[in-house]
Amino acid sequence: MQTNNPSHILEMDNVHFSYAHQPVLEDINMKVSPGSFLGLVGPNGSGKSTLMKLLLGLLTADRGDVKLFGEPVKSFKQWSKVGFVSQKANSFNSGFPATVFEVVSMGMYGKVGLFRFLKKHHKQKVREAIAQVGMEEYMYQNIGKLSGGQQQRVFIARALVSEPDLLILDEPTVGVDAQSVTNFYEMLKELNVHKGITLILVTHDIGAMSDYVTDVACLNKCIHFHGNKETFEANREEMMTAMYGHDVSVIEHNHAHDHHDHSHDHDDLAGTRS
């Protein structure tokens, strides 16, 4: 799919950004290779949302370069290569009169054009995207009647239907119960390993994330760590202390073996607010 076959799907080089002369991001250097699964972690106010807006072209850096698929983001046009799922996706109006199939179909309009009828092969792609996230049996149900975790799967299917090379997810497990979180991460790993989709996951749920990602970036105004999962795990408390600016003890909750409903159980950062 990639015409120029860049060595990195995302590159940020010496990126700075301020709001009203107040620095939000400073000297951001980050590269994401094809096929990787990056977990981007940081406290509230660390600049995670701003960084997402920069790489989606919604904001322009004060200084530095942002590239997608080897091309400057300001001139990037192939947005069908990029899927995005926001943290508010599962806060859906329960009265919205749309089925799962109709919501996922909306992801096709970037390719076929708004108000155009979907052809047979387009509808097949919609069904395939719904199957990829395990929601076939709910295909013609109203999305407002689904649980938060099920809705989030539907919005991932909507992002997948355009067959992106890169999928970005912003806090996708907020408000989702613990067992659904485990299933959700398993689904993301399947997309990454078997479908070859590069993933960037913005999260505060460090423990659950670290079981599935290949790489970790710790952000708090600047990048305090960016590397593979094994290096992060070997130096976790040191990395977290650097990011938060003081000593942090990480208390882990094992999502993979917890079948109770602990919708508020995430890694607790003692002495901090995540």
GUSE-687303 format. One record per residue (C-alpha): residue number from 1; residue in one letter; x, y, z. Coordinates in steps of 0.001 Angstrom, whole numbers, plus 500000, padded with zeros to 6 digits. Layout:
BEGIN
+-----+------+--------+--------+--------+
: pos : code :     px :     py :     pz :
+-----+------+--------+--------+--------+
: NUM :    a :      X :      Y :      Z :
...
+-----+------+--------+--------+--------+
***
This chain:
BEGIN
+-----+------+--------+--------+--------+
: pos : code :     px :     py :     pz :
+-----+------+--------+--------+--------+
:   1 :    m : 500000 : 500000 : 500000 :
:   2 :    q : 502898 : 502338 : 500716 :
:   3 :    t : 504270 : 503787 : 497500 :
:   4 :    n : 507551 : 505120 : 498862 :
:   5 :    n : 507999 : 502336 : 501459 :
:   6 :    p : 509327 : 504606 : 504253 :
:   7 :    s : 511414 : 503066 : 507026 :
:   8 :    h : 509198 : 504796 : 509620 :
:   9 :    i : 505435 : 505269 : 509625 :
:  10 :    l : 505707 : 508217 : 512030 :
:  11 :    e : 508627 : 510562 : 512652 :
:  12 :    m : 508743 : 513510 : 515043 :
:  13 :    d : 512017 : 515449 : 514992 :
:  14 :    n : 512768 : 518191 : 517549 :
:  15 :    v : 509057 : 519095 : 517830 :
:  16 :    h : 507988 : 521972 : 520084 :
:  17 :    f : 504466 : 523268 : 520714 :
:  18 :    s : 503021 : 525984 : 522985 :
:  19 :    y : 499581 : 527311 : 523830 :
:  20 :    a : 499649 : 531097 : 524361 :
:  21 :    h : 503437 : 531023 : 524919 :
:  22 :    q : 503042 : 528253 : 527513 :
:  23 :    p : 505215 : 525274 : 526466 :
:  24 :    v : 503221 : 522037 : 526206 :
:  25 :    l : 505662 : 519848 : 524267 :
:  26 :    e : 509417 : 520339 : 524129 :
:  27 :    d : 512033 : 518662 : 521929 :
:  28 :    i : 509912 : 515630 : 520990 :
:  29 :    n : 511891 : 513026 : 519049 :
:  30 :    m : 510074 : 509821 : 518209 :
:  31 :    k : 510007 : 507242 : 515446 :
:  32 :    v : 507451 : 504463 : 514928 :
:  33 :    s : 508441 : 501561 : 512687 :
:  34 :    p : 506006 : 499580 : 510514 :
:  35 :    g : 504426 : 496684 : 512396 :
:  36 :    s : 505156 : 498017 : 515881 :
:  37 :    f : 502653 : 498474 : 518726 :
:  38 :    l : 503560 : 501614 : 520676 :
:  39 :    g : 502096 : 502379 : 524094 :
:  40 :    l : 502240 : 506130 : 524803 :
:  41 :    v : 501860 : 506796 : 528536 :
:  42 :    g : 501780 : 509955 : 530616 :
:  43 :    p : 499819 : 511741 : 533364 :
:  44 :    n : 496963 : 514169 : 532759 :
:  45 :    g : 498291 : 517383 : 531246 :
:  46 :    s : 501427 : 515682 : 529920 :
:  47 :    g : 500718 : 516680 : 526310 :
:  48 :    k : 499431 : 513320 : 525009 :
:  49 :    s : 496327 : 514793 : 523345 :
:  50 :    t : 498349 : 517655 : 521862 :
:  51 :    l : 500855 : 515189 : 520435 :
:  52 :    m : 497999 : 513221 : 518841 :
:  53 :    k : 496624 : 516412 : 517251 :
:  54 :    l : 500063 : 517249 : 515852 :
:  55 :    l : 500513 : 513882 : 514186 :
:  56 :    l : 496931 : 514012 : 512816 :
:  57 :    g : 497625 : 517432 : 511306 :
:  58 :    l : 495045 : 519177 : 513516 :
:  59 :    l : 497731 : 521412 : 515044 :
:  60 :    t : 500969 : 522765 : 513587 :
:  61 :    a : 504229 : 522533 : 515529 :
:  62 :    d : 505962 : 525775 : 516514 :
:  63 :    r : 509251 : 524140 : 515601 :
:  64 :    g : 510420 : 520777 : 514295 :
:  65 :    d : 509139 : 518240 : 511772 :
:  66 :    v : 506258 : 515772 : 511845 :
:  67 :    k : 506104 : 513130 : 509101 :
:  68 :    l : 503625 : 510378 : 508281 :
:  69 :    f : 504763 : 507631 : 505898 :
:  70 :    g : 507833 : 509718 : 505047 :
:  71 :    e : 505825 : 512802 : 504078 :
:  72 :    p : 505425 : 516079 : 506048 :
:  73 :    v : 502063 : 515935 : 507802 :
:  74 :    k : 501091 : 519398 : 506471 :
:  75 :    s : 501139 : 518027 : 502909 :
:  76 :    f : 499987 : 514471 : 503722 :
:  77 :    k : 496852 : 513522 : 501748 :
:  78 :    q : 496468 : 509737 : 502118 :
:  79 :    w : 494403 : 509840 : 505302 :
:  80 :    s : 492741 : 506520 : 504484 :
:  81 :    k : 496056 : 505017 : 505654 :
:  82 :    v : 495388 : 506363 : 509161 :
:  83 :    g : 492592 : 505207 : 511470 :
:  84 :    f : 491755 : 507082 : 514688 :
:  85 :    v : 489539 : 506103 : 517633 :
:  86 :    s : 489008 : 508786 : 520278 :
:  87 :    q : 488472 : 508255 : 524000 :
:  88 :    k : 484939 : 509638 : 523671 :
:  89 :    a : 483881 : 507050 : 521095 :
:  90 :    n : 482174 : 504868 : 523700 :
:  91 :    s : 480219 : 507819 : 525158 :
:  92 :    f : 477665 : 507338 : 522419 :
:  93 :    n : 474126 : 508710 : 522474 :
:  94 :    s : 472016 : 505666 : 523337 :
:  95 :    g : 469136 : 507080 : 521304 :
:  96 :    f : 471130 : 507446 : 518082 :
:  97 :    p : 469192 : 505434 : 515465 :
:  98 :    a : 472021 : 503566 : 513730 :
:  99 :    t : 472941 : 499911 : 513555 :
: 100 :    v : 476463 : 498546 : 513937 :
: 101 :    f : 476584 : 497975 : 510169 :
: 102 :    e : 475573 : 501588 : 509466 :
: 103 :    v : 478123 : 503050 : 511882 :
: 104 :    v : 480973 : 500971 : 510424 :
: 105 :    s : 479813 : 501901 : 506897 :
: 106 :    m : 480557 : 505540 : 507737 :
: 107 :    g : 484244 : 504648 : 507645 :
: 108 :    m : 483941 : 503908 : 503904 :
: 109 :    y : 482827 : 507402 : 502907 :
: 110 :    g : 486378 : 508716 : 502790 :
: 111 :    k : 486964 : 506338 : 499882 :
: 112 :    v : 483590 : 506206 : 498125 :
: 113 :    g : 482429 : 509773 : 498812 :
: 114 :    l : 479736 : 511176 : 501093 :
: 115 :    f : 476120 : 510351 : 500140 :
: 116 :    r : 477278 : 507722 : 497625 :
: 117 :    f : 475672 : 504301 : 497790 :
: 118 :    l : 477920 : 501473 : 498913 :
: 119 :    k : 478490 : 498808 : 496299 :
: 120 :    k : 478505 : 495080 : 496989 :
: 121 :    h : 482267 : 494897 : 497551 :
: 122 :    h : 482118 : 497896 : 499911 :
: 123 :    k : 479458 : 496171 : 502004 :
: 124 :    q : 481601 : 493050 : 502116 :
: 125 :    k : 484499 : 495105 : 503514 :
: 126 :    v : 482148 : 496466 : 506190 :
: 127 :    r : 481188 : 492907 : 507177 :
: 128 :    e : 484848 : 491870 : 507251 :
: 129 :    a : 485780 : 494815 : 509516 :
: 130 :    i : 482924 : 493931 : 511897 :
: 131 :    a : 484113 : 490296 : 511938 :
: 132 :    q : 487696 : 491414 : 512684 :
: 133 :    v : 486539 : 492904 : 515988 :
: 134 :    g : 484263 : 489972 : 516853 :
: 135 :    m : 480944 : 491813 : 516524 :
: 136 :    e : 479254 : 489788 : 513731 :
: 137 :    e : 476278 : 488737 : 515858 :
: 138 :    y : 475492 : 492392 : 516651 :
: 139 :    m : 475743 : 493611 : 513040 :
: 140 :    y : 472149 : 494849 : 512775 :
: 141 :    q : 471637 : 495888 : 516405 :
: 142 :    n : 471323 : 499533 : 517417 :
: 143 :    i : 474732 : 500721 : 518611 :
: 144 :    g : 473190 : 502655 : 521489 :
: 145 :    k : 472049 : 499377 : 523074 :
: 146 :    l : 475578 : 497941 : 523291 :
: 147 :    s : 477958 : 498086 : 526252 :
: 148 :    g : 480859 : 500544 : 526292 :
: 149 :    g : 483348 : 497833 : 525378 :
: 150 :    q : 481187 : 496620 : 522491 :
: 151 :    q : 480716 : 500165 : 521202 :
: 152 :    q : 484465 : 500715 : 521263 :
: 153 :    r : 484957 : 497581 : 519126 :
: 154 :    v : 482446 : 498993 : 516627 :
: 155 :    f : 484365 : 502262 : 516375 :
: 156 :    i : 487580 : 500338 : 515796 :
: 157 :    a : 485808 : 498463 : 512992 :
: 158 :    r : 484782 : 501838 : 511531 :
: 159 :    a : 488462 : 502873 : 511567 :
: 160 :    l : 489553 : 499515 : 510095 :
: 161 :    v : 487134 : 499474 : 507166 :
: 162 :    s : 489304 : 501862 : 505134 :
: 163 :    e : 492182 : 499365 : 505579 :
: 164 :    p : 494615 : 501691 : 507381 :
: 165 :    d : 498300 : 500943 : 507876 :
: 166 :    l : 498305 : 502920 : 511141 :
: 167 :    l : 495644 : 502832 : 513868 :
: 168 :    i : 495763 : 505412 : 516681 :
: 169 :    l : 493687 : 504874 : 519832 :
: 170 :    d : 493266 : 507557 : 522498 :
: 171 :    e : 492436 : 506055 : 525940 :
: 172 :    p : 490126 : 503428 : 524375 :
: 173 :    t : 489448 : 501490 : 527602 :
: 174 :    v : 488107 : 504345 : 529752 :
: 175 :    g : 484889 : 503179 : 531444 :
: 176 :    v : 485294 : 499562 : 530255 :
: 177 :    d : 485218 : 496702 : 532812 :
: 178 :    a : 488398 : 494717 : 533530 :
: 179 :    q : 487527 : 491509 : 531645 :
: 180 :    s : 486458 : 493518 : 528584 :
: 181 :    v : 489778 : 495402 : 528790 :
: 182 :    t : 491679 : 492098 : 528604 :
: 183 :    n : 489625 : 490953 : 525600 :
: 184 :    f : 490088 : 494353 : 523993 :
: 185 :    y : 493884 : 494223 : 524264 :
: 186 :    e : 493886 : 490671 : 522898 :
: 187 :    m : 491965 : 491950 : 519869 :
: 188 :    l : 494477 : 494775 : 519344 :
: 189 :    k : 497373 : 492305 : 519534 :
: 190 :    e : 495644 : 490154 : 516902 :
: 191 :    l : 495324 : 493185 : 514592 :
: 192 :    n : 498983 : 494024 : 515132 :
: 193 :    v : 500524 : 490549 : 514849 :
: 194 :    h : 498305 : 488874 : 512256 :
: 195 :    k : 497020 : 491840 : 510222 :
: 196 :    g : 500279 : 493800 : 510321 :
: 197 :    i : 498610 : 497044 : 511419 :
: 198 :    t : 500881 : 499493 : 513234 :
: 199 :    l : 499257 : 500665 : 516471 :
: 200 :    i : 499737 : 503718 : 518697 :
: 201 :    l : 497848 : 503375 : 521972 :
: 202 :    v : 497550 : 506403 : 524266 :
: 203 :    t : 496826 : 505170 : 527786 :
: 204 :    h : 497441 : 505530 : 531520 :
: 205 :    d : 496870 : 501784 : 532075 :
: 206 :    i : 500526 : 500834 : 532187 :
: 207 :    g : 500170 : 497312 : 533592 :
: 208 :    a : 497603 : 496006 : 531118 :
: 209 :    m : 499289 : 497726 : 528190 :
: 210 :    s : 502731 : 496278 : 528862 :
: 211 :    d : 501521 : 492729 : 528232 :
: 212 :    y : 500734 : 493525 : 524606 :
: 213 :    v : 502827 : 496404 : 523216 :
: 214 :    t : 506213 : 496093 : 521517 :
: 215 :    d : 507420 : 499600 : 522420 :
: 216 :    v : 506772 : 502229 : 525110 :
: 217 :    a : 507056 : 506033 : 525118 :
: 218 :    c : 506770 : 507978 : 528400 :
: 219 :    l : 505645 : 511578 : 527904 :
: 220 :    n : 505435 : 514526 : 530262 :
: 221 :    k : 506093 : 517655 : 528197 :
: 222 :    c : 509131 : 515860 : 526759 :
: 223 :    i : 509886 : 512199 : 526027 :
: 224 :    h : 511441 : 510627 : 529132 :
: 225 :    f : 511762 : 507178 : 527566 :
: 226 :    h : 511197 : 505724 : 524116 :
: 227 :    g : 512268 : 502171 : 523417 :
: 228 :    n : 511298 : 498530 : 523459 :
: 229 :    k : 509053 : 496979 : 526099 :
: 230 :    e : 511831 : 494827 : 527588 :
: 231 :    t : 514035 : 497847 : 528362 :
: 232 :    f : 511064 : 499684 : 529858 :
: 233 :    e : 510127 : 496736 : 532069 :
: 234 :    a : 513708 : 496353 : 533310 :
: 235 :    n : 513796 : 500007 : 534379 :
: 236 :    r : 510116 : 500715 : 535000 :
: 237 :    e : 510250 : 502539 : 538348 :
: 238 :    e : 513212 : 504647 : 537226 :
: 239 :    m : 511365 : 505612 : 534031 :
: 240 :    m : 508159 : 506436 : 535905 :
: 241 :    t : 510062 : 508547 : 538453 :
: 242 :    a : 511691 : 510517 : 535635 :
: 243 :    m : 508307 : 511080 : 533977 :
: 244 :    y : 506450 : 512147 : 537130 :
: 245 :    g : 509327 : 514087 : 538643 :
: 246 :    h : 509309 : 512195 : 541962 :
: 247 :    d : 509430 : 508635 : 543287 :
: 248 :    v : 506603 : 506426 : 542045 :
: 249 :    s : 505698 : 502935 : 543217 :
: 250 :    v : 503750 : 500924 : 540672 :
: 251 :    i : 501090 : 498574 : 542063 :
: 252 :    e : 500030 : 496104 : 539380 :
: 253 :    h : 496594 : 494611 : 538802 :
: 254 :    n : 496621 : 491454 : 536701 :
: 255 :    h : 493938 : 492051 : 534070 :
: 256 :    a : 494718 : 488824 : 532256 :
: 257 :    h : 493570 : 486651 : 535167 :
: 258 :    d : 490987 : 488906 : 536794 :
: 259 :    h : 487455 : 487893 : 535898 :
: 260 :    h : 485734 : 490206 : 538369 :
: 261 :    d : 484320 : 493613 : 537453 :
: 262 :    h : 486987 : 496077 : 538486 :
: 263 :    s : 486183 : 498866 : 536066 :
: 264 :    h : 488299 : 501270 : 538097 :
: 265 :    d : 491258 : 498909 : 538537 :
: 266 :    h : 494226 : 500300 : 536636 :
: 267 :    d : 497854 : 500523 : 537654 :
: 268 :    d : 497866 : 502791 : 540705 :
: 269 :    l : 500690 : 505281 : 540754 :
: 270 :    a : 501278 : 505838 : 544439 :
: 271 :    g : 501585 : 509502 : 545318 :
: 272 :    t : 500445 : 510602 : 541863 :
: 273 :    r : 497310 : 511183 : 539897 :
: 274 :    s : 497140 : 509392 : 536553 :
+-----+------+--------+--------+--------+
***
